[in-house]
Amino acid sequence: MARNNSFIKLEGTLDGLTFYRKNGESFVKTKNRVSKNRIMNDPAYRRTRENMQEFGGSARTAKALRESFSGILRLVGDTYISARLSSVMRNICSYGTGVRGERVIDVVSHVDLLNGFNFNLNKPFDTQFNAPANAPTIDLDRHVAKWEIPDFNTDAYVRVPEGATHFKLVLAAGYTSNYEWVPAIRGYEPVDEVVNGRGMVTYSAEIAVGGMVGNDTSLEVDMSSFGAVPVTSAIFAGTGIVFYQMVNGELYELAQGHAMKIAVGG
């Protein structure tokens, strides 16, 4: 892949070169001359097929996690969150049991690989909010996540974007199932569908920028209405912050500054 710096900006394929735009920039790459049929059937491409299968399963698993945080993702996610989460899931897959190309994506056994994952690399949560507080807790039934934040000075522990007058702290939680290869469909499927991809979000009351909050903040997400959580599904709790501007007594979300990370899994 190379950048196209010419004043002529093409899109499409010409003489074996593919021209395309991504994030406002122009790129060019050579066209793949290996046919799909050969890749899917030639023994020489067996390893390629194995990687393709596991990449596909990793992408599906990552999508389920994103869906479980869909209530907040549009505010706190960056352009590459899908690819970054898929990469983590691909790493988890590498530890799975089974033959290459069909290994189990065992999220439950590897929640530690997702702890600390920032939804926006350009806005890590700990750089936007770093008041002293313990990580959220998850109850034994894996239904309820709680986050307790002691009173703190907003001037000292919040990185306030330009124009912000208020902010809210956020606790989000969601479930992601393990995924396994299903020979009948030649693809990866969730081990269970009971809670996979489901989640909830709760916000604190608005907090004014400047000085002490004035009280402790308690947030809770109760997902018991989803039913019993299978042992093959993991729960993740994310902590976040969203900024607002007060205009004529109304709060409006800012377009920047928001942040969230996965703080704990179980």
C-alpha angles and dihedrals in degrees: 000000000000136000118253105225095172118118086236108083111199130183124197136032125313127170093341094314123112117210119197143154127235127177091347095308130108120234136180130202136173117261116254106251096190110098121236090235091058093047091051097045113021112100088220088068096050093113090049090054091049091052092046091053094050093043088054092051091047091052091051091050091048090050091055091053091048090050091053088059095039092118091070105016097096090061101043107027125097128218094266101044092109093055093042094051091046088054091054091048090049088055090050089050090056088065094049128113121249136055122315111280092027104053119143115254096224103191093164093062094046107042087129090071089063099042109110094021108153118216090212119034091198091054108039109191094233091058092053097043127016107154113147107271137135121247117267118276127228122208122236093257089053091232103108130052120189132188123191118194117186119221111285143175110261092203091059103038108031125073099214118205119223112282097019117134099167141017140193128216115228136207117191128176135183146162132245123187127218111256128220137187114261111201094198092065097024091231145089121274132180113265087228135014098197098102103354112138094004124125148142139225131210130188132205121234113276114282120207118233113246131055130001122342088229098225144031117275122225123190128183135182114196114191097167089118088073090067132231115350114233116231088239092065126077127211122219128192121201129197120210149164129218124193130217142183121222112225120175091338095310126109118228124189114243119231094233145032099054118133142177139174136186101256102179141000135193 
